[in-house]
Amino acid sequence: MKKIILITGISSGFGKETASLLVKAGHTVYGTVRKPVEADSPVNMLMMDLTDSNSIANVIETILKKEGNIDVLINNAGMHTGGPIETMPFETIKLQMHTNFLGLVQLTQTVLPVMRKQGGGTIVNFGSIGGLMGLPYQGIYSAGKFAIEGFSEALRMEVKEFNIKVVVINPGDFHTSNSANRREFLAPSGEGDPYQTQFAKTLAIIETDESKGWDPQILAKKLVRIIECKTPSHRYIIASLEQKLAVVLKYILPGKLFSKILSDHYGTK
């Protein structure tokens, strides 16, 4: 069945691959970008900044004028930061939370009345493995993704009576532009920084993990199947067996033991 789909952040990575596959599957896809990019697929591209309320409202108004409804919202857009929580500039923290969480909330609030009136819909929120466990030197990123978890759990119960489904996607490491993009938002570091040596060591491990990650097409193909499923699960952890195991261990091991395992992986003292 053909659906009207809005997906945020299609300039690269998961968003770009998913939007293209959804179009090939016969759906009408509207994809948002923050800056103009060249489109290589018949996606209806719209400019939107998740930190701008008017921008969000304009996108929804544009789609409704043309289509009359929105069947699926995929909250994919986001940004990455990195660095010690102590030295992370507060302006960067605000930008991270506004982009990854507050913007997602406002866009969802804008779409919900549409889905209620049309009798249902599906909302897909991109979390992360980092939203299920706090990752060293990615603490602010993890905080935003943890917020999406609580938001999605509560929202799911509130909108169930309106036939609106809420799905959370938790990707593990994928080979995307995240590593390069993160470097624009790293905490300042230099002489006299007590975290400098450890942060550099951990960041190298993080970027190595990502460089060895899966191709984003793997997730995109899975997401198309989720969108077309009549009864999707509440959550999909799309990650390596090792990372899926880490999620399980987080909930069954004593906190100190799991923290040690995570610390050993990231080389923290």
Buried (B, 14 or more C-beta within 10 A) or exposed (E): EEBBBBBBBBBBBBBBBBBBBBBEBEBBBBBBBBEEEEBEBEBBBBBBBBBBEEBBBBBBEBBBEEBEBBBBBBBBBBBBBBBBBEBBEEEBBEBBBBBBBBBBBBBBEBBBEBBBEBEEBBBBBBBBBBBBBBBBBBBBBBBBBBBBBEBBEEBBEEBEEBEBBBBBBBBBBBBBBBBEBBEEBBBEBEEEBEBBEBBEBBBEBBBEBBEEBBEBBBBBBBBBEBBBEEEBEEBBBBBBEEBBEBBEBBEEEEEEEBBEEBEEBBEBE
